[in-house]
Amino acid sequence: MGFMLGWAFYTLSSGLSGDLMAKKAIRDIETGMVFDHIKPGYGTRISDVLKRRLWSEKRCPVYTGEGVKSSAMGEKDFVKLDGPHLEPGSDTLSEIALIQPDITVNWIKKGERTGKKPARECIGDIIHTDLIGCGNTNCIANDEAPGIYEVLDKDSLRVRCHYCERVFEAKYNGK
């Protein structure tokens, strides 16, 4: 029996609305990760990061549940990654934390949770990403070069740009 987080079936967004929305079971995972307590609407963005960064090399399934009932949040999204474990500090987990820093990251092995952390604690010391833009509008990180940022404070998400050394609070730009 795999890791469940207390639910068996989820309503997945399928381009349909209301009663036409398809219900599908999302299977338990034996080994992998579960990203939980995601604000509604952001699950797909996190899923996109996982697919973009992992699909070409690992070919691992990514499952997204949207609009799941939650006693704490009313509604939430979640994402399951079937297969690999991502290490705290990796660019992939850092990007996820930039999108939703307060979600819960769970590591699953043999169907049991083996670790749990808030996403912001998984941010690396250096982030390579295009999900934030430099606070300096003239900086090459905004258009010409890939963004590289030193993380100064994980709680406030204060970063320093590698190119121009501007210090600013990282904000997800919706890319």
N, C-alpha and C positions, 0 to 999 in steps of 0.2 A: 504494500500500500504506500503510495507516494504522499508527499507533503501537500496538505489541502488548505491550510489557513481557514478552515471552517466552511467551505462551500464546495459544491459539486458542479453546478451549472451556471453559466454566465450568459448574459445577453450581449452579443457581439454586434458592433456596428457593421452593417452590411449594405449601407446605402439606402436602406428602407426605413420607414418611420412607423411609429405607433405599433399596432397589432401585426404589421407585416415584418417587423424586425425579427430576424432569424435567431432562434435559440440554438446554441451549440454547446456541447460538452467540451471542456478543456481538460485534457487528461492530467493526472498527477505526473510529477516529474521525479525521477529517481536521483538524478544528479543535475545540478544547474543552479539557477538563481531565480528568486522572485522579488520583483520590485513592487512594493505595496504602498497604499495610502497616497496614491497619486491624485492630484486635483483633476476633476473631470475635464476631459479634452486634451490632457497632456500625455496620456498613455501612448497614443500614436506617435507623438514626437520622440518619446523615449525608445519605442520600438524601432523607429526609423534610424536612430543613432546606432542601436545594436545591429540592425541589418546592414547598415552602411559600413560599419567598422569590422563586423565579424563574418558576414555571409560569404564573401569571396574566399576566405581562408579556412573557415571551420564548417560551413554548411550546417549550422545548427538551427533548429526551429525556434521561432519567437512567437509566443501567443500573447494577444492583447485582449483584455476585458475592459469594456467601457460602460460607465453608468451603473456600476454594481452598487446595490444598496449597502450602506455602512451606518452602523449605529453612531459612530464617532463623527463622521463627516457628512452624513446624509446620502451622498453619492461619492463614488471614487472610481478610479481606473486602476488596473494592475497590469503588469507585464511578467510573463514567465519566459526564461531563457533555458531551453532544454539542452543540457550538455556541459559546456565549459564553465569554469569558475573564473571570474575576473578578479584580479588582485586590487585591493585598495591602492590608490595612487596611479592606476592606469589611466591613460587618456580617455578611454571609453567611460569609466566610472566618473571621471572628473567632468566630462561633458554632461552626463546624466545629472550630476549634482548641480551643474549650472542651470539646467532646465527646471529642476525641482529639488532644491537642497534639503527639504525636510521630509522626503519620502523615506521609507524603510527599505533597506537592502538586506535580503536573506540569502544565505548560502545553504544549498541542499546537497546532502550526500546520503546515498542509500535510503532515500525517501524521508530523511529526518533533517530538521534545521540544525546546522552545525555552527552557524554564526549569524549575527544580526547587528546592523549599524545604521545610524542615520546617514543618508547620502553625503551630507557635507563633511562627515568624517572620512570619507573615501576619496576626497580631492587630493591630488598629488601636489608636490611642491612646485612643479612646473606643468603648465597645461599647454598643449598644442591643439588649437581649435579655431574654427571660424564661427562658432556660435556666439561669440561676443566680439564687439568691435572695440578698438582702442578709444579711450576718452579724448585723445588728440585727433581731431578730424583731419589733420594733414599727415597723419602717420601712415606708412606703407602697409601696416597690418590691416588696415581697413579695406584695401583694394588690391595691392600688388603682391604681397607676401603672406604666407600663412601666419596666423596669429600665434605668438609664443608669449606666455605670461607667467611671471613668478607669483606664486600665491603668498601674500603677506599675512593674511588673516582669514581663516576658513569660516569663522562665524559671520563676519560682515562681507565676506567674499571680496576683500580688497586685494587687488593685483597690481603688478608693475609690468608694463609693456617691455619686452625684450629690445625693441628697436629704439623707441624714443624715451623710455624710462618714465613715462607718465604713470602716476599712481591714481587708481580710480576704483570704484565699486563695480564689479562685474555684473552685467545685466544681460540675460538671455535676449538675443536679438530676433528670435523667431525663425532663423534660417533652418 
